[in-house]
Amino acid sequence: MGDLQGFHLVTGGAGFIGSHLVDALMRRGVRVRVLDNLTSGRLENLRGWMSDPRFEFVEGDLLDPEEVRRVVEGSEVVYHLAANPEIRISYARPEAHFKQNIVATYNLLEAVRLSRGVKALVFTSSSTVYGEAETLPTPEDYAPLKPISIYGASKLASEALISAYAHLYGFRAVIYRLANVVGPRSHHGVVHDFIEKLRRNPGELEILGDGTQSKSYLYVEDCVEGMLLGLERSEGRVEIFNIGSEDRVDVRTIAEMVVEEMGLRDVQFCFTGGVEGGRGWKGDVKYMALDTRRLRNLGWRPRYNSREAIRETIRALLREPTP
C-alpha cells in the first residue's frame, strides 16, 4: 500500500463490504482494527482473523465520541464503511439515517482531527447521491446532485463533511460512489430478498415495482480492489470515484436468474406495480449506471459485469448455511 503501511481502521468491518475489505487488507500484511456495533455486521464474517495478532476487533458505536477517539488513536488509514444501509423509508426513519450516517461520520472526523496521525480516510458513499440523474452513465462531475432518498442525502452530507475536514486538517480523503454491491455475505438487497421469499414460498415471488428498474451491480471483490487501487494511485487532497460495472440489469431478469439457480419451475411473478412510475418504493432510483472512467484510467477493471456478478452472488448465497 505504498507508504501507508501503518495501522488500518475499518468502521463497519464486520459487515458485508467491510469484512471483504478486512480480508484484502489482512492478506496484504497490514495491521487491522475493526469497529462495529454488530447491528447488521456479523462476527462470523471475521472468524478467519480473530486469532491473528495483526487483527483487533472492537465492539463499539460511532455515536459514542469517546469510544471513537480511542479506536482512531494510532491509526494511519481509516476506512469508513459503517452506516445504516436501508434506503426504504419504511425500514429506517430519517432520524436513524441522520444519526447513524451523518452524526457518526462527524464523530469519526472529529476523532481523526484530534488524533493528527491519520494520513488518509476512505469513505463508501453511494450512487444515490446523484438522485434521478439525466445523464447515464453518470460521471462524478454530474450536477446538481439532488438525492431523492434520506439515505442518499445522508451520504452526500457525509461527503461534504469529509471534504471540508480533509482540506482543513491535512489528511487525504478518497470517496467512492458505489453501484449496488453484491456477493457472498450480503444479507440485504434484491438478490437476498428474492432468495428468502422463494424459500418461504417456492411457487410465487413478490417483486416490488414494475420489474423494469434497471441498475448496475458490482461484485464485492471487484469493489474492494477498486477501493484499494484508488487509494494507492490517486494523489489529490479529496478524490471522488464512481465504482460500478459498465452494464445494467433489470429486476425481472434478476428474478428469473434466482429462479433458475434455485432449480424452481412455474414460479408466478407478482409485481406490486410500485410507486411513482414503477419504482420499488418512494426514494428508489429506477435507472442507475455510473461512468467509471476516472478509476479505470488508474488501472482498475472489474472482473464481472452486472449479470455475472448477480449470478455469482446467487450461487454464493445458496451455498451459505441458512440461519
LOROLUM-548555 format. One line per field, with one value per residue: residue number from 0; residue in one letter; x, y, z of N, C-alpha, C, O in turn. Coordinates in pm, whole numbers, plus 50000, padded with zeros to 5 digits. Atoms other than C-alpha are relative to their C-alpha. Example, Ala and Ser with C-alpha at 12.3 -4.5 7.8 and 13.67 -1.06 7.14 Angstrom:
num 0,1
residu A,S
n.px 50089,49918
n.py 49881,49881
n.pz 50000,49994
ca.px 51230,51367
ca.py 49550,49894
ca.pz 50780,50714
c.px 50090,49923
c.py 50120,50109
c.pz 50000,50073
o.px 50194,49974
o.py 50118,50220
o.pz 50066,50090
This chain:
num 0,1,2,3,4,5,6,7,8,9,10,11,12,13,14,15,16,17,18,19,20,21,22,23,24,25,26,27,28,29,30,31,32,33,34,35,36,37,38,39,40,41,42,43,44,45,46,47,48,49,50,51,52,53,54,55,56,57,58,59,60,61,62,63,64,65,66,67,68,69,70,71,72,73,74,75,76,77,78,79,80,81,82,83,84,85,86,87,88,89,90,91,92,93,94,95,96,97,98,99,100,101,102,103,104,105,106,107,108,109,110,111,112,113,114,115,116,117,118,119,120,121,122,123,124,125,126,127,128,129,130,131,132,133,134,135,136,137,138,139,140,141,142,143,144,145,146,147,148,149,150,151,152,153,154,155,156,157,158,159,160,161,162,163,164,165,166,167,168,169,170,171,172,173,174,175,176,177,178,179,180,181,182,183,184,185,186,187,188,189,190,191,192,193,194,195,196,197,198,199,200,201,202,203,204,205,206,207,208,209,210,211,212,213,214,215,216,217,218,219,220,221,222,223,224,225,226,227,228,229,230,231,232,233,234,235,236,237,238,239,240,241,242,243,244,245,246,247,248,249,250,251,252,253,254,255,256,257,258,259,260,261,262,263,264,265,266,267,268,269,270,271,272,273,274,275,276,277,278,279,280,281,282,283,284,285,286,287,288,289,290,291,292,293,294,295,296,297,298,299,300,301,302,303,304,305,306,307,308,309,310,311,312,313,314,315,316,317,318,319,320,321,322
residu M,G,D,L,Q,G,F,H,L,V,T,G,G,A,G,F,I,G,S,H,L,V,D,A,L,M,R,R,G,V,R,V,R,V,L,D,N,L,T,S,G,R,L,E,N,L,R,G,W,M,S,D,P,R,F,E,F,V,E,G,D,L,L,D,P,E,E,V,R,R,V,V,E,G,S,E,V,V,Y,H,L,A,A,N,P,E,I,R,I,S,Y,A,R,P,E,A,H,F,K,Q,N,I,V,A,T,Y,N,L,L,E,A,V,R,L,S,R,G,V,K,A,L,V,F,T,S,S,S,T,V,Y,G,E,A,E,T,L,P,T,P,E,D,Y,A,P,L,K,P,I,S,I,Y,G,A,S,K,L,A,S,E,A,L,I,S,A,Y,A,H,L,Y,G,F,R,A,V,I,Y,R,L,A,N,V,V,G,P,R,S,H,H,G,V,V,H,D,F,I,E,K,L,R,R,N,P,G,E,L,E,I,L,G,D,G,T,Q,S,K,S,Y,L,Y,V,E,D,C,V,E,G,M,L,L,G,L,E,R,S,E,G,R,V,E,I,F,N,I,G,S,E,D,R,V,D,V,R,T,I,A,E,M,V,V,E,E,M,G,L,R,D,V,Q,F,C,F,T,G,G,V,E,G,G,R,G,W,K,G,D,V,K,Y,M,A,L,D,T,R,R,L,R,N,L,G,W,R,P,R,Y,N,S,R,E,A,I,R,E,T,I,R,A,L,L,R,E,P,T,P
n.px 50083,49915,49946,50106,49980,50025,50120,50117,50127,50117,50130,50091,49919,50063,50108,49983,49883,49893,49927,49919,49887,49910,49930,49897,49895,49923,49916,49889,49903,50008,50070,50138,50094,50139,50101,50133,50095,50064,50142,50019,49880,49998,49865,49960,49934,49860,49949,49869,49892,50014,49882,49879,49950,50008,50141,50069,50142,50057,50145,50026,50092,49952,50076,49931,49878,49881,49962,49945,49865,49910,49967,49928,49864,49897,50027,49940,50103,50134,50099,50129,50107,50115,50114,50130,50005,50135,50052,50145,50035,50082,49912,49909,50054,49897,49913,49899,49898,49929,49908,49908,49919,49941,49938,49891,49888,49945,49922,49877,49914,49946,49895,49887,49940,49930,49890,49892,49912,50063,49954,50102,50131,50073,50143,50091,50122,50099,50055,50125,49979,50034,50144,50046,49908,50045,49890,49962,49943,49984,49862,49984,50022,50141,50063,49991,50029,50129,50044,50144,50022,49927,49871,49915,49971,49904,49869,49950,49959,49875,49896,49966,49924,49868,49923,49961,49901,49874,49932,49964,49915,49878,49990,50061,50128,50040,50143,50046,50144,50014,50119,50052,49895,50056,49900,50015,50023,50097,50128,50075,50009,50098,49968,50029,50144,50066,49970,50075,50142,50023,49986,50126,50108,49934,50091,50039,49899,50039,49896,50037,49991,50054,49903,49912,49891,49878,49887,49868,49964,49855,49960,49935,49854,49963,50016,49889,49878,50006,49978,49859,49922,50021,49924,49857,49955,50046,49908,50062,50042,50129,50028,50130,50005,50107,49964,50113,49977,50031,50133,50109,50091,50128,50044,50063,49894,49943,50096,49989,49873,50012,50086,49922,49893,50062,50058,50146,50078,50138,50013,50082,49949,50106,49944,50084,50032,49913,50045,49936,49946,49947,49891,50031,50045,49966,49857,49928,49955,50043,49895,49870,49876,49894,49882,49887,49874,49894,49930,49941,49877,49892,49963,50096,50098,50074,49997,50136,50103,50112,50064,49908,49994,50125,50000,49903,50058,50106,49937,49932,50100,50064,49904,49987,50098,50118,50004
n.py 49880,49881,49962,50013,50134,50001,50058,49973,50013,50019,49991,50089,50106,50132,50002,50065,49949,49980,50124,50032,49907,50053,50115,49951,49932,50098,50075,49912,49997,49883,50017,49956,49992,49984,49948,50035,50018,50128,49985,50078,50080,50133,50044,50116,49950,49972,50111,50045,49912,49969,50043,49943,49890,49872,49961,49966,49965,49920,49978,49865,49924,49868,49896,49977,49927,50045,50130,49976,49944,50107,50094,49929,49970,50090,50049,49922,49997,50031,50034,49975,50073,50015,49915,50066,50019,50019,49887,49992,49918,50079,50077,49912,49865,49900,49980,50106,49964,49882,50038,50108,49966,49865,49976,50097,49952,49883,50048,50060,49893,49931,50085,49990,49866,49995,50097,49941,50101,50064,49946,50013,50052,50055,49998,50062,49927,50077,49942,49929,49854,49936,49993,50044,49936,49994,50052,50138,50013,49874,49973,49943,49855,49971,49905,49997,50123,49985,50132,50013,50079,49951,50068,49927,49868,50018,50029,49876,49916,50056,49962,49859,49990,50060,49909,49884,50040,50035,49876,49919,50065,50052,50140,50031,50069,50065,50027,50090,50008,50140,50061,50102,50099,50131,50103,50080,49932,49890,50034,49878,49972,50072,50142,50062,49997,50097,50135,50025,50010,50127,50107,50004,50039,50029,49990,49861,49902,49860,49913,49860,49919,50061,50095,49941,49926,50050,49941,50061,50083,50018,50107,49938,50005,49894,49874,49984,49976,49862,49908,50000,49944,49855,49942,50008,49933,49861,49911,49875,49988,50069,50066,50065,50099,50097,50141,50079,50070,49918,50031,50001,50114,49961,50080,50123,50093,50052,50099,50119,50065,50064,50118,50100,50055,50077,50119,49996,49992,49948,49898,49886,49870,49908,49866,49911,49880,49895,49862,49895,50048,50135,50020,50095,49926,49858,49981,50096,49951,50109,50034,49956,50050,49907,49985,50037,49978,49943,50109,50086,49935,50033,50139,50095,50063,50106,50131,50043,49901,50006,50132,50097,49973,50050,50146,50045,49972,50098,50128,49989,49994,50131,50091,49964,50068,49920,49970
n.pz 50000,50006,49870,49901,49947,49857,49945,50082,49929,50087,49932,50070,50057,49989,50096,50129,50072,49904,49971,50118,49995,49897,50061,50094,49924,49924,50095,50040,49892,49914,49872,50020,49888,50045,49907,50049,49890,50027,50030,50122,50022,49938,49962,50081,50121,49968,49918,50044,49956,49859,49922,50061,49917,50072,50009,49875,50016,49892,50011,49954,50084,50043,49931,49872,50040,49926,50058,50133,49984,49956,50108,50106,49953,50050,50136,50107,50104,49950,50101,49933,50067,49911,50038,50014,50144,50049,50078,49990,49884,49910,49913,49925,49992,50027,49883,49998,50097,49952,49893,50032,50117,49994,49869,49986,50081,49931,49885,50051,50050,49882,49946,50094,49979,49873,49997,50079,50057,50115,50128,50104,49963,50114,49966,50097,50027,50074,50122,49969,49987,50128,50020,50133,50092,50140,50080,49971,49865,49931,49958,49865,49998,50031,49908,49854,49928,49935,49955,49979,49879,49883,50005,50093,49942,49890,50060,50058,49887,49948,50096,49981,49875,50021,50084,49920,49899,50067,50039,49883,49901,50059,50039,50129,49997,50124,49988,50105,50022,50038,50057,49909,49979,49969,49981,49879,49871,50011,49940,50025,50143,50082,50017,49871,49977,50087,49953,49877,50034,50068,49901,49925,50092,50128,50113,50029,49961,50002,50052,49978,50121,50122,50053,50103,49937,50062,49927,50007,49885,49993,49909,49885,50011,50095,49927,49906,50078,50049,49888,49961,50109,50002,49889,50030,50121,50011,49930,49957,49860,49995,50127,50007,50107,50014,50019,50048,50126,50116,50051,49903,50008,49942,49887,50049,50039,49876,49949,50085,49970,49869,50020,50073,49916,49892,50060,49985,50124,49992,49895,50041,49960,49960,49993,49919,50078,49947,49980,50080,50126,49995,49904,49895,49883,50009,49979,50082,50131,50089,50097,49949,50058,49965,50085,49913,50072,49914,49932,50104,50049,49906,50020,49944,50087,49931,50067,50032,50033,49907,50002,49942,49856,49942,50001,49900,49868,49975,49969,49870,49892,49990,49933,49858,49915,49966,49857
ca.px 50000,50279,50383,50052,50179,50070,49759,49434,49092,48774,48442,48165,48427,48203,47952,47920,48164,48365,48453,48569,48785,48930,49012,49201,49392,49492,49617,49834,50002,49881,49756,49378,49139,48764,48500,48146,47836,47713,47371,47396,47754,47835,48135,48131,48237,48569,48621,48926,49120,49014,49326,49569,49794,49770,49391,49182,48802,48630,48256,48157,47943,48037,47771,47999,48262,48497,48494,48563,48862,49009,48986,49112,49419,49725,49562,49718,49435,49065,48809,48462,48203,47973,47628,47259,47226,46847,46711,46346,46191,45953,46253,46456,46324,46505,46640,46820,46999,47084,47240,47397,47527,47579,47642,47852,48064,48105,48220,48472,48605,48644,48845,49062,49116,49220,49445,49659,49807,49562,49706,49405,49032,48837,48459,48198,47935,47662,47526,47210,47376,47303,46929,46747,47045,46960,47298,47360,47625,47664,48010,48150,48117,47743,47540,47328,47325,46964,46917,46561,46610,46716,46991,47128,47103,47292,47571,47600,47611,47886,48084,48068,48186,48472,48584,48586,48776,49033,49109,49113,49307,49554,49462,49369,49014,48905,48529,48370,48021,47918,47680,47476,47740,47662,47842,47893,47780,47526,47213,47049,46920,46726,46915,46897,46532,46432,46607,46442,46097,46131,46249,45930,45707,45867,45557,45527,45762,45658,45859,45849,45782,45704,46017,46177,46401,46748,47074,47444,47561,47920,48078,48216,48572,48584,48460,48730,49005,48887,48883,49238,49370,49212,49370,49711,49717,49522,49702,49452,49352,48994,48925,48582,48542,48246,48273,48037,48010,47964,47622,47285,47037,46665,46479,46273,46591,46736,46419,46448,46812,46730,46451,46684,46970,46729,46603,46241,45970,45640,45706,45443,45584,45363,45463,45343,45331,45535,45507,45582,45623,45709,45972,46000,45940,45949,46312,46407,46618,46469,46762,47127,47455,47787,48065,48376,48640,48823,48902,48960,49217,49414,49417,49107,48888,48604,48619,48241,47967,47629,47475,47784,47801,47435,47478,47792,47605,47303,47527,47729,47419,47262,47581,47571,47405,47051,47001
ca.py 50000,50241,50438,50361,50059,50156,50074,50047,50106,49975,50102,49859,49593,49304,49395,49278,49504,49579,49216,49165,49476,49333,49010,49205,49418,49123,48936,49238,49206,49525,49559,49595,49713,49682,49892,49755,49769,49439,49583,49446,49315,48957,48829,48513,48730,48786,48444,48373,48659,48658,48476,48669,48902,49167,49185,49350,49366,49635,49619,49981,50254,50562,50750,50729,51002,50877,50524,50657,50860,50554,50334,50603,50672,50522,50457,50576,50493,50495,50317,50444,50186,50189,50321,50245,50087,50084,50308,50218,50471,50210,50033,50331,50665,50988,51019,50685,50798,51133,50975,50661,50820,51194,51222,50904,51049,51377,51189,50994,51309,51480,51182,51197,51571,51520,51222,51411,51079,50976,51018,50906,50846,50626,50664,50445,50680,50579,50630,50756,51098,51163,51120,51085,51166,51276,51154,50777,50655,50931,51090,51216,51582,51550,51832,51936,51649,51606,51284,51151,50939,51024,50765,50944,51279,51143,51011,51345,51533,51299,51361,51735,51699,51474,51715,52008,51823,51688,52036,52197,51935,51799,51440,51281,51167,50918,50897,50612,50635,50272,50096,49813,49587,49215,48897,48645,48754,49002,48989,49295,49386,49236,48906,48818,48923,48711,48402,48439,48495,48187,47974,48069,48021,47845,47894,48272,48569,48920,49178,49539,49786,49702,49494,49733,49902,49873,49925,49848,49567,49521,49211,49282,49167,49399,49679,49622,49601,49931,50098,49993,50082,50427,50494,50384,50563,50886,51193,51475,51606,51491,51237,51112,50794,50600,50222,50007,49777,49904,49745,49726,49451,49485,49343,49095,48943,48910,48728,48490,48421,48344,48107,47931,47892,47760,47498,47611,47588,47761,48042,48313,48665,48910,49268,49522,49791,50014,50387,50693,50523,50169,50226,49967,50229,50605,50714,50423,50542,50349,50366,50380,50342,50500,50635,50470,50607,50801,50484,50281,50536,50445,50081,49927,49679,49473,49102,49064,49255,49306,48977,48779,48950,48867,48502,48459,48614,48388,48082,48207,48285,47948,47779,47967,47784,47904,48076
ca.pz 50000,49923,50230,50405,50597,50946,51145,50942,51100,50932,51067,50987,50929,51035,50765,50408,50220,50533,50602,50244,50279,50601,50415,50147,50399,50613,50307,50229,50566,50735,51092,51104,51373,51321,51494,51458,51676,51525,51443,51092,51095,51193,51384,51171,50875,51054,51207,50993,51152,51517,51639,51417,51621,51348,51392,51660,51689,51896,51953,51976,51825,51624,51819,52126,52068,52342,52203,51855,51974,52142,51832,51594,51807,51641,51305,50982,50740,50821,50603,50693,50589,50893,50802,50807,50461,50434,50158,50203,50438,50579,50731,50852,50973,50881,51236,51201,50886,51040,51348,51204,50884,50940,51315,51310,51029,51219,51532,51328,51161,51497,51620,51307,51361,51722,51652,51398,51284,51014,50665,50464,50506,50263,50253,50087,49952,49709,49360,49533,49580,49211,49252,48919,48701,48347,48221,48210,48271,48529,48574,48905,48800,48727,48880,49051,49299,49410,49611,49633,49948,50303,50262,49955,50132,50434,50211,50031,50362,50481,50161,50224,50584,50480,50209,50450,50723,50476,50346,50689,50882,50631,50554,50220,50152,49887,49837,49643,49499,49478,49246,49401,49552,49567,49665,49947,50298,50159,50371,50220,49877,49590,49545,49914,49932,49632,49767,50108,49956,49734,50024,50206,49901,49600,49387,49397,49407,49504,49308,49424,49144,48782,48722,48473,48730,48578,48766,48773,49003,49118,49269,49615,49541,49238,49463,49726,49465,49318,49659,49740,49396,49405,49744,49620,49287,49336,49465,49524,49864,49803,49529,49422,49218,49089,49121,48916,48619,48266,48211,48385,48461,48534,48832,48631,48488,48839,48948,48652,48735,49100,48998,48753,49002,49269,49022,49051,48786,48721,48968,48944,48947,49134,49060,49314,49044,49272,49317,49107,48771,48878,49145,49417,49687,49737,49707,49480,49184,48892,48649,48757,48573,48663,48444,48592,48355,48631,48824,48508,48397,48710,48602,48763,48577,48727,48652,48641,48460,48627,48516,48609,48949,49014,48912,49126,49419,49385,49384,49681,49890,49809,49936,50265,50556,50622,50959
c.px 50087,50058,49895,50005,49972,49869,49878,49873,49887,49875,49899,50068,49944,49884,50039,50126,50119,50081,50084,50120,50102,50080,50116,50116,50087,50091,50117,50100,49993,49931,49863,49926,49861,49917,49864,49908,49916,49848,49965,50123,49996,50143,50049,50068,50149,50069,50139,50115,50003,50123,50130,50048,49996,49858,49942,49855,49953,49850,49969,49919,50059,49921,50055,50133,50126,50050,50069,50142,50101,50041,50074,50146,50098,49978,50057,49903,49868,49909,49863,49887,49875,49890,49873,49975,49860,49948,49851,49958,49915,50083,50092,49945,50113,50097,50111,50112,50081,50104,50107,50089,50069,50070,50117,50122,50066,50086,50132,50098,50061,50114,50124,50072,50085,50120,50125,50094,49945,50046,49891,49872,49928,49854,49919,49871,49913,49959,49872,50020,49962,49851,49961,50086,49946,50107,50036,50094,50034,50145,50005,49970,49857,49942,49869,49965,49871,49948,49848,49968,50078,50138,50096,50040,50105,50139,50061,50046,50133,50116,50046,50081,50142,50089,50051,50109,50134,50078,50048,50108,50106,50010,49934,49866,49972,49857,49957,49847,49971,49871,49944,50102,49937,50113,49974,49989,49902,49865,49904,49991,49918,50031,49967,49850,49927,50023,49916,49851,49969,50021,49872,49886,50057,49909,49969,50109,49943,50120,49954,50020,49942,50098,50096,50112,50132,50121,50128,50027,50149,50034,50091,50152,50051,49993,50120,50131,50003,50027,50148,50087,49985,50076,50149,50043,49949,50086,49935,49963,49866,49971,49862,49998,49868,50061,49874,50039,49953,49858,49898,49921,49871,49954,49935,50106,50066,49909,50010,50129,49995,49917,50078,50104,49944,49933,49849,49933,49863,49980,49919,50060,49882,50061,49906,49954,50080,49934,50072,50068,50069,50120,49958,49942,50035,50147,50085,50037,49976,50109,50133,50112,50107,50110,50123,50136,50111,50079,50064,50130,50118,50039,49903,49907,49923,50006,49862,49915,49881,49936,50089,50010,49876,50002,50098,49943,49891,50062,50068,49900,49930,50092,50012,49895,49884,49996,49907
c.py 50125,50030,49987,49859,49992,49931,50041,49973,49987,50011,49919,49879,49860,49987,49936,50050,50011,49875,49956,50093,49954,49882,50048,50067,49901,49919,50084,50020,50121,49965,50066,50001,50026,50058,49970,49982,49873,50011,49923,49916,49870,49959,49883,50044,50021,49882,49953,50081,50020,49964,50057,50119,50136,50055,50029,50037,50077,50013,50136,50075,50136,50114,50028,50067,49952,49867,50019,50055,49894,49910,50068,50024,49894,49950,50096,50017,49960,49972,50008,49935,49987,50098,49920,49985,50002,50124,50014,50067,49922,49920,50087,50142,50100,50020,49895,50031,50121,49961,49903,50031,50135,50024,49904,50045,50120,49955,49939,50108,50081,49919,50004,50133,50002,49906,50054,49899,49935,50067,49999,49943,49957,49987,49933,50081,49914,50071,50078,50150,50072,50021,49944,50069,49994,49948,49860,49950,50138,50021,50067,50150,50037,50094,50050,49865,50021,49862,49998,49910,50063,49935,50075,50136,49987,49970,50128,50097,49952,50032,50143,50021,49948,50092,50119,49964,49967,50125,50079,49937,49909,49852,49981,49932,49942,49952,49914,50000,49864,49974,49901,49888,49870,49900,49919,50089,50116,49954,50118,50016,49898,49851,49923,49993,49897,49857,49968,49985,49864,49880,49986,49950,49977,50017,50142,50095,50141,50084,50144,50080,49928,49905,50055,50083,49938,50071,49921,49923,49967,49891,50056,49998,50103,50136,50027,50028,50142,50101,50009,50061,50153,50071,50005,50096,50142,50089,50126,50000,49931,49944,49933,49907,49924,49861,49925,49924,50087,49978,50009,49870,50039,49898,49870,49896,49939,49891,49870,49923,49927,49873,49888,49934,49917,49873,49993,50011,50060,50095,50117,50129,50094,50139,50090,50122,50119,50135,50090,49944,49866,49980,49897,50066,50147,50018,49903,50064,49888,49956,50056,49932,50107,50001,49977,50026,50056,49889,49905,50059,49979,49853,49897,49945,49895,49870,49960,50117,49979,49861,49894,50018,49947,49848,49943,50018,49901,49868,50002,49998,49867,49899,50030,49926,50093,50022,49906
c.pz 50000,50136,50110,50060,50149,50035,49918,50081,49899,50086,49920,49941,50015,49902,49868,49928,50095,50026,49881,49990,50103,49945,49912,50074,50076,49907,49953,50114,50092,50131,49989,50133,49943,50114,49939,50120,49984,49984,49875,49966,50078,50031,49915,49871,50020,50066,49958,50055,50152,50084,49945,50083,49931,49998,50137,49969,50122,49975,50061,49896,49967,50064,50139,49970,50072,49947,49866,50011,50040,49883,49886,50038,49950,49859,49897,49883,50063,49881,50068,49920,50087,49960,50016,49851,49939,49929,50019,50130,50099,50099,50085,49997,49973,50116,50004,49901,50047,50106,49951,49880,50017,50133,50022,49921,50066,50120,49956,49954,50115,50063,49911,50019,50126,50003,49931,49936,49875,49872,49894,50058,49872,50040,49891,49997,49908,49872,50027,50020,49872,49983,49865,49895,49857,49905,50047,49891,50059,50044,50137,50004,49960,50106,49938,50061,50080,50042,50023,50120,50115,50005,49908,50053,50110,49947,49941,50110,50058,49907,50024,50127,49983,49918,50080,50101,49935,49962,50121,50086,49940,49976,49862,50020,49862,50018,49881,49995,49936,49925,50103,50012,50047,50018,50125,50124,49989,50052,49988,49849,49924,49988,50128,50024,49915,50048,50124,49972,49936,50092,50081,49914,49861,49878,49957,50049,49987,49954,50015,49872,49880,49932,49897,50060,49956,50058,49976,50129,49993,50101,50108,49991,49900,50067,50090,49925,49946,50110,50036,49891,49994,50110,49966,49890,49983,50089,50056,50147,50023,49862,50009,49879,50003,49993,49960,49876,49884,49949,50112,49984,50070,50104,49955,49962,50122,50058,49920,50028,50134,49989,49932,50089,50116,49946,50009,49863,50030,50117,49944,50053,50029,50020,50080,49920,50046,50012,49901,49875,50006,50088,50105,50124,49978,50034,49920,49866,49899,49903,50050,49923,50022,49894,50089,49935,50089,50068,49900,49946,50094,49991,50055,49893,50082,49922,49951,49952,50093,50006,50064,50151,50069,50008,50104,50141,50035,50043,50136,50115,50017,50067,50148,50083,50033,50150,50075
o.px 50053,50110,49922,49916,50001,49824,49862,49856,49878,49848,49898,50020,49996,49820,50147,50222,50232,50204,50191,50228,50223,50201,50228,50232,50209,50204,50218,50202,50084,49866,49850,49932,49844,49925,49835,49947,49832,49776,49867,50113,49920,50231,50169,50145,50225,50183,50213,50231,50094,50153,50237,49969,50004,49835,49972,49829,49977,49808,49982,49894,50114,49963,50003,50230,50232,50171,50169,50230,50215,50157,50149,50233,50079,50062,50063,49903,49862,49898,49833,49838,49770,49916,49876,49958,49846,49936,49799,49997,49912,50034,50144,49923,50230,50216,50224,50230,50203,50219,50226,50194,50190,50187,50221,50235,50189,50197,50235,50217,50176,50215,50237,50195,50196,50217,50237,50197,50016,50035,49888,49874,49919,49823,49936,49786,49926,49963,49831,49922,49933,49809,50018,50044,49894,50079,50074,50062,50070,50200,49903,49931,49829,49971,49849,49885,49865,49865,49788,49851,50176,50236,50209,50154,50194,50238,50181,50148,50218,50225,50166,50178,50238,50206,50167,50208,50239,50199,50156,50190,50170,50121,49854,49847,49987,49829,49985,49780,50001,49766,49990,50129,49853,50227,49872,50049,49878,49807,49828,50087,49868,49939,49901,49798,49837,49930,49858,49784,49868,49961,49833,49798,50069,49956,49909,50168,49908,50230,49853,50121,49868,50068,50190,50196,50149,50131,50126,50001,50202,49984,50176,50218,50158,50077,50176,50209,50108,50095,50201,50183,50083,50128,50217,50151,49999,50149,49997,49954,49851,49959,49826,50027,49820,50168,49776,50149,49889,49809,49931,49932,49873,50005,49954,50090,50098,49957,50009,50130,50049,49954,50069,50117,50012,49883,49792,49994,49810,49877,49948,50080,49792,50121,49785,49860,50108,49812,50182,50188,50155,50183,49840,49859,50114,50194,50208,49949,50031,50121,50144,50115,50079,50148,50148,50236,50228,50202,50172,50223,50234,50136,49934,49863,49985,50005,49850,49927,49886,49912,50041,50017,49885,49968,50065,49965,49886,50020,50061,49921,49895,50045,50051,49783,49904,50030,49893
o.py 50224,49941,50022,49778,49890,49840,50160,49865,50066,49923,49923,49821,49767,49883,49878,49974,49980,49882,49898,50051,49957,49872,49998,50047,49913,49886,50029,50086,50141,49861,50179,49906,50110,50013,50011,49924,49843,49913,49848,49822,49855,49967,49869,49968,50030,49893,49899,50039,50086,50030,50028,50208,50239,50165,49959,50116,50036,50067,50157,50026,50204,50229,50114,49999,49945,49846,49954,50013,49896,49873,50002,50029,49774,49879,50217,50119,49863,50053,49931,49992,49948,50217,49797,50085,49990,50231,50126,50024,49955,49876,50041,50199,50066,50044,49925,50014,50126,50005,49927,49969,50145,50062,49944,50032,50131,50007,49960,50101,50124,49975,50005,50138,50055,49932,50026,49936,49861,50189,50084,49858,50034,49933,49963,50071,49792,50194,50160,50224,50192,50101,49845,50167,49892,49924,49842,49966,50231,49937,50116,50201,50153,50081,50043,49789,50104,49803,50099,49881,50133,49999,50103,50179,50071,50012,50150,50164,50033,50063,50172,50096,50010,50110,50157,50036,50002,50132,50138,50007,49832,49799,50064,49859,50010,49867,49946,49971,49840,50031,49899,49817,49868,49925,49939,50196,50185,49857,50149,49986,49800,49770,49819,49890,49828,49776,49860,49900,49802,49775,49875,49877,50072,50009,50164,50075,50185,50069,50185,50065,49830,49849,49987,50136,49816,50194,49809,49973,49937,49893,50140,50094,50161,50223,50137,50113,50206,50201,50118,50132,50224,50181,50104,50155,50215,50041,50196,49894,49856,50019,49876,49949,49885,49842,49922,49941,50190,50056,50038,49802,50108,49786,49765,49778,49820,49786,49762,49800,49817,49769,49772,49812,49827,49791,49885,50054,50050,50093,50169,50144,50111,50167,50091,50192,50210,50147,50059,49961,49838,49875,49875,50007,50181,49966,49916,50109,49778,49837,50175,49810,50226,49897,50055,49968,50026,49892,49852,49987,49995,49811,49778,50018,49810,49870,49890,50228,49893,49809,49809,49920,49889,49791,49848,49935,49851,49808,49905,49930,49830,49801,49943,49905,50211,49932,49918
o.pz 50066,50204,50225,50034,50212,49966,49888,50136,49805,50168,49797,49843,49954,49895,49855,49912,50057,50035,49899,49946,50077,49967,49922,50037,50078,49942,49908,50095,50172,50142,49943,50211,49855,50228,49827,50221,50068,50004,49872,49888,50174,49945,49892,49813,49923,50111,50040,50044,50203,50183,49998,50112,49997,49947,50234,49877,50236,49873,50182,49786,50053,50056,50210,49935,50010,49934,49836,49936,49996,49870,49813,49952,49971,49804,49920,49815,50139,49789,50159,49822,50037,49941,50024,49782,49818,49990,50020,50239,50218,50202,50186,49890,49988,50094,50044,49934,50029,50100,49971,49864,50000,50134,50075,49968,50067,50139,50021,49982,50108,50105,49961,50021,50126,50075,49974,49880,49807,49857,49805,50147,49776,50146,49772,50085,49908,49864,49944,50022,49876,49899,49819,49833,49813,49788,50163,49773,49986,50114,50188,50109,49931,50225,49817,50006,50170,49972,50060,50145,50094,50046,49947,50036,50121,50007,49953,50095,50094,49953,50024,50126,50030,49951,50069,50114,49989,49981,50118,50145,50012,49971,49819,50118,49760,50104,49766,50094,49820,49955,50217,49915,50138,49979,50191,50131,50088,50002,50080,49778,49981,49994,50123,50068,49964,50049,50133,50031,49967,50071,50118,49961,49784,49765,49851,50155,49877,50007,49957,49804,49895,49827,49856,49987,49963,50053,49927,50238,49886,50213,50080,50032,49919,50043,50089,49966,49946,50087,50059,49920,49973,50089,49993,49898,49898,50184,50137,50210,50120,49765,50112,49767,50109,49937,50034,49824,49905,49867,50226,49883,50171,50109,50017,49992,50123,50101,49978,50027,50147,50043,49972,50090,50165,50023,50012,49765,50140,50183,49837,50173,49946,50123,50058,49960,49968,50010,49855,49855,49923,50081,50129,50193,49890,50135,49918,49792,49912,49872,50080,49909,50010,49840,50181,49974,50066,50070,49925,49913,50054,50055,50052,49804,50146,49798,49850,50003,50181,50114,50139,50226,50178,50111,50174,50229,50148,50142,50211,50215,50129,50126,50226,50038,50058,50226,50197
